[in-house]
Amino acid sequence: ARLAQGNDPRAIRRLLRLIEQDPRDLAPYDPLIEAWCRTGEFDRANRLLESGASHAETRSERVTFLEWFGQVARAAGELDRAAGLWESALEMAPPSRKVRLALMLGDLLLSMGQPRKAAALFSAVFENDPTHPRAPLKLAQALRSAGDLEAAVTLLESLVDRFPERGEIERLLGRIALEAGRWEEARYRFEHLLSRDPRDREAHLSLGIVLRKEGKLAAAEAHLATAVTLDPEDPTAHLQLGITLAAQKRYTSARMHLQRALSLDPSNVEARYRIALTYLAERRFAEARKFLEEILAIDPDHARARRKLEALPLPSRF
């Protein structure tokens, strides 16, 4: 409990004494590993695990240490190493532990840009247990990331019928429709989510984007403003509202939200680009140049910013 609130030195010493007394008692390891991963003390965590693993005797104990080694590697950003460790753990794990490890490894592979490998893991879990609450949705997400949208949609539509209360299924269907440019279908999905929960921030955000794509700018603005109200710290909501206001030529209001998106996420290149566009629309070329140059300093391959910058009149003519 103390470690959950911060790395209490007394709690750490007590847990280390417990491990010293009985290295095969696995209970004290978990809070220590979690705490040290949180504070970036990865070498310390690995030393403890190496010592503990030398005492592991059963297959289950060895699997547990492989899982912990992978946890530390992932927290340290060593994703390939984490994947290798969890693959070894999965091969060695008894059936009762395979599902959890497969889902963990699948999530990791998906974050590493390997959706087909992730889909294979999620599919195996789903085939073995069609009633699993998370595996089918994870499989659909992996199929979507792999570009197999037809298979993802087919699976999701079957899940909507089976689990109508699970909004995340319809949300993913809406996102796929949005990405595919099927505005009417996307609008239906997000409106249905809002009919069930009028405070669904993500649904307001997505519906606002759909309505803007359809040219319904006033309605889009209303939903995006609601999304900002529901979460004023969301840079994406501010960005999308700023884009929508700019589309209505309300450039000052647009910049207010675009600047807010940038302050919440200083690496947000799209917010910088949209701010530059508002200045270009007002023929304020010096301000536009500043933001376009900032974008190219961050991302030299940003083709849209480079074209806009090259098209600007020379500074002496501003």
C-alpha positions as CSV (number, residue, x, y, z in Angstrom):
1,A,0.0,0.0,0.0
2,R,2.9,2.4,0.8
3,L,4.6,1.7,-2.5
4,A,1.4,2.4,-4.4
5,Q,1.6,6.0,-3.0
6,G,5.3,6.4,-3.7
7,N,8.6,4.6,-3.1
8,D,8.6,4.4,0.6
9,P,12.2,3.3,1.6
10,R,10.9,1.5,4.7
11,A,8.4,-0.5,2.6
12,I,11.2,-1.4,0.1
13,R,13.5,-2.5,2.9
14,R,10.8,-4.7,4.4
15,L,10.0,-6.3,1.1
16,L,13.7,-7.0,0.4
17,R,14.1,-8.6,3.8
18,L,11.1,-10.9,3.0
19,I,12.8,-11.9,-0.2
20,E,16.1,-12.5,1.5
21,Q,14.4,-14.8,4.0
22,D,12.6,-16.8,1.3
23,P,13.7,-16.0,-2.3
24,R,10.9,-18.4,-3.6
25,D,8.2,-16.3,-2.0
26,L,7.0,-14.4,-5.1
27,A,4.6,-12.1,-3.4
28,P,7.1,-9.3,-2.5
29,Y,8.6,-9.1,-6.0
30,D,5.6,-7.7,-7.8
31,P,5.2,-4.4,-5.8
32,L,9.0,-3.8,-5.9
33,I,9.2,-4.4,-9.7
34,E,6.2,-2.1,-10.3
35,A,7.7,0.6,-8.1
36,W,11.1,0.5,-9.7
37,C,9.7,0.5,-13.2
38,R,7.7,3.6,-12.2
39,T,10.8,5.4,-11.0
40,G,13.1,4.2,-13.8
41,E,15.3,2.0,-11.6
42,F,15.5,-0.7,-14.2
43,D,19.0,-2.0,-13.3
44,R,17.9,-2.4,-9.7
45,A,14.8,-4.3,-10.8
46,N,16.8,-6.6,-13.1
47,R,19.4,-7.4,-10.4
48,L,16.6,-8.4,-8.1
49,L,15.0,-10.6,-10.7
50,E,18.3,-12.2,-11.7
51,S,18.9,-13.2,-8.1
52,G,15.3,-14.4,-7.7
53,A,15.3,-16.4,-10.9
54,S,18.3,-18.4,-9.8
55,H,16.1,-19.9,-7.1
56,A,13.2,-20.7,-9.4
57,E,12.5,-24.4,-9.5
58,T,9.1,-25.0,-11.1
59,R,7.9,-24.1,-14.6
60,S,5.4,-21.7,-13.2
61,E,8.0,-19.8,-11.2
62,R,10.3,-19.5,-14.3
63,V,7.3,-18.2,-16.3
64,T,6.6,-15.6,-13.7
65,F,10.2,-14.3,-13.7
66,L,10.2,-14.2,-17.6
67,E,7.0,-12.1,-17.3
68,W,8.6,-9.7,-14.9
69,F,11.8,-9.4,-16.9
70,G,9.6,-8.5,-19.9
71,Q,7.7,-6.0,-17.8
72,V,11.0,-4.2,-16.9
73,A,12.2,-4.3,-20.5
74,R,9.0,-2.8,-21.7
75,A,9.1,0.0,-19.1
76,A,12.7,0.7,-20.2
77,G,11.7,1.0,-23.8
78,E,13.4,-2.3,-24.8
79,L,10.4,-3.5,-26.7
80,D,12.1,-6.2,-28.8
81,R,13.6,-7.7,-25.7
82,A,10.3,-7.6,-23.9
83,A,8.6,-9.3,-26.8
84,G,11.2,-12.1,-26.8
85,L,10.9,-12.6,-23.1
86,W,7.1,-12.8,-23.2
87,E,7.3,-15.2,-26.2
88,S,9.5,-17.5,-24.2
89,A,7.1,-17.2,-21.2
90,L,4.1,-18.0,-23.5
91,E,5.8,-21.1,-24.9
92,M,6.6,-22.4,-21.4
93,A,3.4,-21.3,-19.6
94,P,0.8,-23.8,-18.5
95,P,-2.7,-23.6,-20.2
96,S,-4.1,-21.6,-17.3
97,R,-1.7,-18.7,-17.9
98,K,-1.4,-18.7,-21.7
99,V,-4.4,-16.4,-22.3
100,R,-3.2,-13.6,-20.2
101,L,0.3,-13.8,-21.7
102,A,-1.0,-14.0,-25.2
103,L,-3.1,-10.8,-24.7
104,M,-0.1,-9.0,-23.1
105,L,2.2,-10.0,-26.0
106,G,-0.4,-9.2,-28.6
107,D,-0.9,-5.7,-27.1
108,L,2.9,-5.2,-27.1
109,L,3.3,-6.4,-30.7
110,L,0.4,-4.1,-31.8
111,S,2.2,-1.1,-30.2
112,M,5.4,-2.1,-32.1
113,G,3.6,-2.0,-35.4
114,Q,3.3,-5.7,-35.9
115,P,-0.5,-6.1,-36.2
116,R,-0.5,-9.4,-38.0
117,K,1.5,-11.2,-35.3
118,A,-0.8,-9.6,-32.7
119,A,-3.9,-10.7,-34.7
120,A,-2.6,-14.3,-34.7
121,L,-2.4,-14.3,-30.9
122,F,-5.8,-12.6,-30.3
123,S,-7.3,-15.0,-32.9
124,A,-6.0,-18.1,-31.0
125,V,-7.5,-16.8,-27.7
126,F,-10.8,-16.1,-29.4
127,E,-11.0,-19.5,-31.1
128,N,-10.3,-21.3,-27.9
129,D,-12.8,-19.1,-26.0
130,P,-15.4,-17.4,-28.2
131,T,-17.0,-15.9,-25.0
132,H,-13.8,-14.1,-24.0
133,P,-14.7,-10.5,-23.1
134,R,-11.6,-8.8,-24.6
135,A,-10.0,-11.0,-27.2
136,P,-12.5,-10.4,-30.1
137,L,-12.3,-6.6,-29.8
138,K,-8.5,-6.8,-29.7
139,L,-8.5,-9.0,-32.7
140,A,-10.7,-6.5,-34.6
141,Q,-8.3,-3.7,-33.6
142,A,-5.3,-5.7,-34.9
143,L,-7.1,-6.5,-38.2
144,R,-7.9,-2.8,-38.6
145,S,-4.3,-1.9,-38.0
146,A,-3.2,-4.6,-40.5
147,G,-5.4,-3.0,-43.2
148,D,-7.9,-5.9,-43.2
149,L,-10.9,-3.7,-42.7
150,E,-13.5,-6.1,-44.2
151,A,-12.6,-8.8,-41.7
152,A,-12.5,-6.3,-38.9
153,V,-16.0,-4.9,-39.8
154,T,-17.4,-8.4,-40.2
155,L,-16.2,-9.4,-36.7
156,L,-17.3,-6.2,-35.1
157,E,-20.8,-6.4,-36.6
158,S,-21.2,-9.9,-35.1
159,L,-20.0,-8.5,-31.8
160,V,-22.5,-5.6,-31.8
161,D,-25.3,-8.1,-32.0
162,R,-24.0,-10.2,-29.2
163,F,-22.9,-7.4,-26.9
164,P,-25.1,-4.4,-27.6
165,E,-24.2,-2.8,-24.3
166,R,-20.5,-2.6,-25.2
167,G,-20.0,0.9,-26.6
168,E,-16.4,0.3,-27.6
169,I,-17.4,-2.1,-30.3
170,E,-19.7,0.4,-32.0
171,R,-17.1,3.1,-31.4
172,L,-14.5,1.1,-33.4
173,L,-17.0,0.5,-36.2
174,G,-17.6,4.3,-36.3
175,R,-13.9,5.0,-36.5
176,I,-13.4,2.5,-39.4
177,A,-16.3,4.1,-41.3
178,L,-14.8,7.5,-40.7
179,E,-11.4,6.5,-41.9
180,A,-13.0,4.9,-45.0
181,G,-15.0,8.1,-45.8
182,R,-18.4,6.5,-45.1
183,W,-19.8,9.6,-43.4
184,E,-23.4,8.4,-43.1
185,E,-22.5,5.1,-41.4
186,A,-20.0,6.8,-39.2
187,R,-22.5,9.5,-38.2
188,Y,-25.1,6.8,-37.4
189,R,-22.6,5.0,-35.1
190,F,-21.6,8.0,-33.1
191,E,-25.1,9.4,-32.9
192,H,-26.2,6.0,-31.5
193,L,-23.5,6.2,-28.9
194,L,-24.6,9.6,-27.8
195,S,-28.2,8.5,-27.6
196,R,-27.1,6.1,-24.9
197,D,-24.6,8.5,-23.2
198,P,-25.0,12.2,-24.0
199,R,-21.7,12.9,-22.2
200,D,-19.6,10.5,-24.3
201,R,-16.7,12.8,-25.1
202,E,-15.1,10.6,-27.7
203,A,-18.4,10.3,-29.6
204,H,-18.9,14.1,-29.6
205,L,-15.3,14.5,-30.9
206,S,-15.7,11.9,-33.6
207,L,-19.2,13.1,-34.6
208,G,-17.9,16.6,-34.9
209,I,-15.2,15.5,-37.3
210,V,-17.8,13.5,-39.4
211,L,-20.1,16.5,-39.6
212,R,-17.3,18.8,-40.7
213,K,-16.4,16.3,-43.4
214,E,-20.0,16.6,-44.5
215,G,-19.8,20.4,-44.6
216,K,-22.2,20.8,-41.6
217,L,-19.9,23.2,-39.8
218,A,-22.3,24.7,-37.2
219,A,-23.3,21.2,-36.0
220,A,-19.7,20.1,-36.1
221,E,-18.7,23.1,-33.9
222,A,-21.4,22.3,-31.4
223,H,-20.2,18.7,-30.9
224,L,-16.5,19.7,-30.8
225,A,-17.2,22.5,-28.3
226,T,-19.0,19.9,-26.1
227,A,-15.9,17.6,-26.4
228,V,-13.7,20.5,-25.2
229,T,-16.1,21.3,-22.3
230,L,-16.1,17.6,-21.2
231,D,-12.3,17.5,-21.3
232,P,-10.6,20.9,-21.5
233,E,-7.1,19.2,-21.4
234,D,-7.6,17.1,-24.5
235,P,-5.4,18.6,-27.3
236,T,-7.2,16.7,-30.0
237,A,-10.5,18.3,-29.2
238,H,-9.0,21.8,-29.2
239,L,-7.2,21.0,-32.5
240,Q,-10.4,19.7,-34.2
241,L,-12.5,22.7,-32.9
242,G,-9.8,25.1,-34.2
243,I,-9.9,23.5,-37.6
244,T,-13.7,23.7,-37.7
245,L,-13.6,27.4,-36.7
246,A,-11.0,28.2,-39.3
247,A,-13.2,26.5,-41.9
248,Q,-15.8,29.2,-41.0
249,K,-13.2,31.9,-41.4
250,R,-13.2,32.7,-37.7
251,Y,-9.5,32.8,-37.5
252,T,-8.9,34.5,-34.2
253,S,-11.2,32.0,-32.3
254,A,-9.6,29.2,-34.3
255,R,-6.1,30.2,-33.2
256,M,-7.1,30.3,-29.6
257,H,-8.0,26.6,-29.7
258,L,-5.1,25.7,-31.9
259,Q,-2.7,27.4,-29.5
260,R,-4.3,25.6,-26.6
261,A,-3.8,22.3,-28.4
262,L,-0.1,23.3,-28.9
263,S,0.4,24.2,-25.3
264,L,-1.1,20.9,-24.2
265,D,1.0,19.0,-26.7
266,P,4.1,21.0,-27.8
267,S,5.1,18.3,-30.3
268,N,1.8,18.7,-32.2
269,V,3.0,19.6,-35.7
270,E,-0.6,19.6,-37.1
271,A,-1.6,22.4,-34.7
272,R,1.4,24.5,-35.8
273,Y,0.4,23.9,-39.5
274,R,-3.2,24.9,-38.9
275,I,-2.1,28.1,-37.1
276,A,0.1,28.9,-40.1
277,L,-2.9,28.4,-42.4
278,T,-5.0,30.9,-40.4
279,Y,-2.2,33.5,-40.7
280,L,-1.9,32.8,-44.5
281,A,-5.7,33.2,-44.9
282,E,-5.3,36.7,-43.3
283,R,-2.2,37.4,-45.4
284,R,-0.1,37.8,-42.3
285,F,2.9,36.2,-43.9
286,A,5.6,36.9,-41.2
287,E,3.6,35.0,-38.6
288,A,2.9,32.2,-41.1
289,R,6.6,32.0,-41.9
290,K,7.5,31.6,-38.3
291,F,5.2,28.6,-37.8
292,L,6.1,27.0,-41.1
293,E,9.8,27.2,-40.3
294,E,9.2,25.7,-36.8
295,I,7.4,22.8,-38.5
296,L,10.3,22.1,-40.8
297,A,12.8,22.3,-38.0
298,I,10.8,19.5,-36.2
299,D,9.9,17.6,-39.4
300,P,12.0,18.4,-42.4
301,D,9.9,16.0,-44.6
302,H,6.6,17.9,-43.9
303,A,5.8,18.4,-47.6
304,R,2.7,20.6,-47.1
305,A,4.6,23.1,-44.8
306,R,7.5,23.2,-47.3
307,R,5.2,24.0,-50.2
308,K,3.5,26.7,-48.3
309,L,6.8,28.2,-47.2
310,E,8.3,28.2,-50.7
311,A,5.1,29.9,-52.0
312,L,5.4,32.8,-49.5
313,P,6.6,36.2,-50.8
314,L,10.1,37.2,-49.8
315,P,10.3,38.8,-46.3
316,S,11.2,42.2,-47.7
317,R,7.8,42.3,-49.4
318,F,5.7,41.6,-46.3
